[in-house]
Amino acid sequence: MARKLKLRIWRGDSTSGGLKDVTVDVNEGEVVLDVIHRVQAEQMGDLAVRWNCKAGKCGSCSMEINGKPRLACMTQCASFDEDETITITPLRAFPVIKDLVTDVSFNYKKAMEIPAFEPPVGMKPGEPRMEQIDVERSQEFRKCIECFLCQNTCHVIRDHEENKKSFAGPRFFIRIAELDMHPLDILRNRKKTAQEEHGLGLCNITKCCTEVCPEHIRITDNAIIPMKERVVDQKYDPVRWLGSKIRKREGIL
């Protein structure tokens, strides 16, 4: 049985905009993306919204619902009170293109800055062999659907535009961690670049990124904190520091 749902949707572009009130029918079992499509079809024909799979796997319909970064296709309308007004706004950390669509190209630029997996020299296709125990730690990170909700909620990016140049953000820290934990990756400077080029030290592990992840990846506990510990071991441990100096002097490194 349909009921009325009150929405407050942000309309505008990069120059100006504001919240517009609208009332729409909602049926049992529908999600926020369903009612946005109904508004688009019946009341706001030019409403811009990005979406694709409607199954929580493409990450396209990222937006802020009542101030929380969420996927519209995974947010049940029944989770809100009947007399509640649902406020829908674009991701705050990225520039608005139009209405609920933002420019997330920052994330693709950061992705290109991270060196790809580098296999052992001379290894031919089909030769790599690994046991499940070898990949258990890093396998979790490959669940990422790149919705960029973690990037949006990270206050280092969200509240400080000037940090974007030197801070990769949680999505790419799990990418670096995945490669660093990969048993066959031979690129050994990932910990160093995470700290010096991607801004790992700026993260103060508030865990807000973990809280909004739709794939329930334990970004902070399983990726960022271990990477910070590895950086400390490598960069600040006096024995390791002295050993690296000796190896460099003797031409071992």
TINU-972540 format. One line per 4 residues: number of its first residue (from 1); for each residue x, z, y of C-alpha. Coordinates in steps of 0.02 Angstrom, whole numbers, always signed. Last residue first. Layout:
NUM) X,Z,Y | ...
This chain:
253) +3510,-81,-87 | +3664,-53,-195 | +3784,-105,-58 | +3888,+52,-65
249) +3839,+103,+111 | +3656,+64,+75 | +3661,+167,-84 | +3740,+314,+8
245) +3610,+308,+148 | +3469,+295,+21 | +3535,+447,-72 | +3546,+549,+89
241) +3365,+510,+131 | +3308,+546,-47 | +3394,+715,-43 | +3328,+755,+132
237) +3145,+715,+89 | +3077,+646,+252 | +3053,+459,+228 | +3026,+433,+43
233) +2937,+593,-3 | +2838,+595,+159 | +2784,+414,+133 | +2732,+453,-46
229) +2627,+601,+13 | +2543,+493,+146 | +2505,+362,+14 | +2431,+495,-101
225) +2322,+557,+45 | +2262,+382,+91 | +2218,+317,-82 | +2133,+439,-202
221) +2076,+579,-87 | +2040,+477,+69 | +1963,+320,-2 | +1864,+402,-141
217) +1770,+241,-174 | +1583,+275,-180 | +1540,+89,-181 | +1427,+109,-28
213) +1572,+191,+68 | +1497,+295,+210 | +1564,+467,+160 | +1736,+401,+110
209) +1767,+332,+284 | +1716,+498,+364 | +1851,+583,+261 | +1928,+670,+414
205) +2099,+620,+347 | +2201,+627,+508 | +2244,+441,+503 | +2369,+397,+639
201) +2514,+415,+517 | +2454,+266,+417 | +2480,+155,+569 | +2499,-16,+487
197) +2676,-64,+539 | +2781,+94,+524 | +2684,+202,+402 | +2607,+72,+288
193) +2765,-33,+311 | +2873,+104,+236 | +2756,+139,+91 | +2744,-47,+51
189) +2933,-71,+51 | +2957,-90,-136 | +2881,-261,-170 | +2897,-268,-359
185) +2712,-263,-406 | +2698,-249,-595 | +2640,-68,-615 | +2516,-80,-469
181) +2518,+86,-376 | +2592,+11,-217 | +2473,-136,-230 | +2319,-25,-241
177) +2387,+90,-105 | +2411,-57,+13 | +2233,-116,-20 | +2168,+61,-3
173) +2255,+73,+165 | +2176,-93,+209 | +1997,-31,+200 | +2048,+133,+282
169) +2112,+58,+446 | +2250,-64,+491 | +2312,+27,+647 | +2443,-49,+763
165) +2343,-176,+865 | +2178,-88,+838 | +2240,+73,+918 | +2203,+18,+1097
161) +2018,+8,+1057 | +2013,+195,+1032 | +1844,+269,+987 | +1794,+162,+838
157) +1968,+118,+777 | +2043,+293,+762 | +1865,+359,+743 | +1847,+276,+573
153) +1659,+242,+558 | +1674,+55,+584 | +1823,+30,+469 | +1736,+127,+331
149) +1580,+21,+356 | +1689,-133,+338 | +1571,-214,+212 | +1726,-272,+122
145) +1650,-261,-53 | +1781,-136,-114 | +1773,-112,-303 | +1957,-160,-314
141) +2003,+14,-251 | +1942,+97,-412 | +2064,-5,-516 | +2213,+76,-429
137) +2219,+240,-524 | +2163,+170,-691 | +2287,+26,-689 | +2425,+85,-804
133) +2308,+186,-914 | +2215,+26,-955 | +2374,-45,-1032 | +2465,-188,-950
129) +2535,-357,-1006 | +2595,-494,-890 | +2649,-653,-983 | +2496,-762,-953
125) +2572,-855,-807 | +2763,-841,-812 | +2868,-696,-751 | +3032,-760,-681
121) +3045,-630,-544 | +2926,-486,-567 | +2756,-510,-482 | +2727,-496,-294
117) +2549,-450,-244 | +2513,-511,-68 | +2598,-452,+92 | +2479,-363,+212
113) +2467,-444,+384 | +2335,-569,+327 | +2214,-428,+289 | +2236,-360,+466
109) +2182,-527,+539 | +2032,-528,+423 | +1982,-355,+483 | +1991,-399,+667
105) +1876,-546,+627 | +1730,-423,+621 | +1633,-502,+764 | +1463,-416,+763
101) +1288,-472,+717 | +1143,-352,+750 | +1090,-432,+916 | +1215,-568,+958
97) +1405,-577,+951 | +1439,-392,+975 | +1620,-336,+976 | +1673,-216,+837
93) +1681,-27,+821 | +1496,+0,+858 | +1422,-91,+710 | +1256,-162,+771
89) +1103,-52,+805 | +945,-3,+712 | +845,+149,+768 | +711,+203,+645
85) +564,+292,+729 | +496,+430,+618 | +310,+459,+593 | +314,+410,+409
81) +474,+507,+376 | +623,+404,+321 | +689,+386,+143 | +540,+276,+101
77) +619,+136,+203 | +757,+128,+72 | +930,+87,+136 | +1026,-24,+15
73) +987,-192,+95 | +1023,-124,+270 | +1199,-72,+218 | +1247,+84,+313
69) +1345,+150,+463 | +1250,+304,+525 | +1177,+312,+701 | +994,+304,+649
65) +1038,+147,+552 | +1204,+69,+601 | +1241,-104,+533 | +1320,-188,+382
61) +1215,-330,+312 | +1360,-434,+247 | +1438,-315,+121 | +1421,-441,-21
57) +1377,-323,-163 | +1232,-215,-103 | +1100,-326,-183 | +1025,-420,-36
53) +1152,-557,-71 | +1179,-635,+101 | +1149,-546,+265 | +1192,-560,+450
49) +1056,-526,+578 | +1009,-621,+737 | +832,-601,+804 | +775,-770,+872
45) +602,-768,+791 | +564,-592,+852 | +384,-551,+805 | +327,-625,+639
41) +476,-695,+544 | +614,-592,+624 | +510,-433,+615 | +477,-470,+431
37) +662,-502,+401 | +703,-335,+483 | +571,-257,+371 | +654,-321,+214
33) +829,-272,+276 | +769,-93,+296 | +721,-82,+113 | +553,-107,+29
29) +491,-6,-119 | +314,+19,-56 | +269,-101,+82 | +315,-96,+265
25) +212,-166,+409 | +298,-179,+578 | +300,-89,+744 | +427,-141,+877
21) +529,-54,+1011 | +674,-146,+1093 | +843,-64,+1122 | +962,-140,+1248
17) +1076,-285,+1290 | +1215,-352,+1399 | +1371,-460,+1404 | +1425,-469,+1221
13) +1247,-506,+1163 | +1076,-426,+1164 | +942,-345,+1060 | +958,-173,+980
9) +809,-131,+869 | +696,+21,+884 | +581,+21,+734 | +414,+103,+700
5) +344,+78,+525 | +160,+49,+487 | +100,+69,+309 | +71,-53,+168
1) +0,+0,+0
